[in-house]
């Protein structure tokens, strides 16, 4: 598999420093004035050439946001965010019309990240045996600069484009589904996102279509003090299938950066959506300075019978993570899955988990969460499993394992369960363990270095989840785990 | 091969090795016997570089190099192997993965090429059956769910693959029934070579019926108090350690 090998080599080549992606691309960019007001919202909407209804939608969100309070229930602490101190829109100047117009600096940045932006490169770089391909919709700061494989997807009837384009080209779909899973007023950050979201991906897979390739988006935050507010909407119509990969890296910087994304998934009858994330945003330096604040609302709606939504995430970055990819199991026999690896090192704080809301009959959900805490970090799993009173035969299996490295970190498990239907069966298993000195010594005695030993033991600990990732991502994730735990022992 | 001079070591405030001298020439198998608490296991940990054990005096020369100056992983790469009395479990890490990682780490440390997958598989297939190690044991997590005997056989498999210069076997016979003991001893004997030395730590003469040593040492209170030929083990079996304890005192 030379192509896969090449991708792997590229990923390896990037893995040089502790935080490998800490470079800033020097390009001119265009920003909205600092701060947030109705004018900012209008500015963003105008920049995107949005129709009137979209502007109204945003303004409505903005007005609701003004009445809301920042949530404080998560087990994270950070200085109060001054929402007027951020830029809410930033785009490279002169939006490119074709791939040849793209600023070479941007192309270079993607090259460093190993993203084959040019379609030709993508074909050479990621085409796998058997001819399956990965389509990349690359988000550079706030604007999608290029979309690849568009034509091939179009042939299958799959719509995959920046959401800003979808708003103009497929308003009927966007109107129908946007905010239907995460309502405008869902929570403080989701509402903020609804007001100021800049771009993101839109995917629609029509009835009975199996998306011919895995879809992938890379997000980067590049501009100083730029809040990044992606909005992703994925719809799998009846009997459709789609697998979507999201990978994130960001340049290193001192100021905290605000990030509040919203991802909505809709699975109709017999449809299946797999959503995988490898998140590697700047976690802050070794003293806890800088780093991304990541407040994300991800939710999937199993709207039709026999539908299935599966979340897999590998979280290694960000100073603060506040993220609960959830499933609403509305259709009868629908299934929700959540596989998570959350690693915290240094001074990172992670409060992450999932919600499985069982509404339909015979719905089932499965949660496998692996939290790894090292350094001075805090790692909390927070999960809700609930069964509505009509959810006869609801079943859930939850397994939460925590691994501690060193004795200055903390791991916490906060499971909530609500069963309003007597036939619901919920199982919860949780363990907390430490990498023991004996395990380390055993590995060292066999010749492994301290860091190789930790990586090996941790990879063993997270194996169940890694197996859920698409292959290229699994390789990348495994590397990432090793890199993010560097210096965690001794 | 190995020269230990006046070795003193402690854990915390507790001095356990108190001036130990021991020389093992190339190709020889030496047994160390002695009562509980005499410092046998401590010796194996100090030689393999376990943290928490502090050497306060003395020297250990291994193939002419200062062994004590090396970290545990560097000692392994230099050819020191410890077969653990209680092999450690590592859940989720397939035994094969572990074996290969160890092998490649040592190769890397010595500036050699990593072993290729086919070569590695060939090697494992050649060595595992003699030790009664099944495919299933190779796929399972390291030592996870292994019986006592399986764990010990797995240690010997690692030893066979890593081809160390100095094998330290810490009570490898403990917890083994006679059949398992024979399999393990057979595996160890197959590794005897003029270029490989062994230090076999045991309580009982039984193991030494199967792994016949060149020299037997009696250890007591952190020192070697008597050395002799293999017949010394038989004598100990008859009379116990009490007499030597008194002699030493």
Interface residues (C-beta under 8 A of the other chain):
Chain A: X436 X437 X438 X439 X441 X442 X443 X444 X445 X446 X447 X448 X449 X450 X452 X456 X457 X459 X460 X461 X462 X463 X464
Chain B: X48 X49 X50 X51 X52 X71 X72 X73 X75 X76 X77 X81 X82 X84 X87 X88 X89 X90 X91 X92 X93 X97 X98 X101 X102 X103 X105 X106 X109 X141 X158 X162
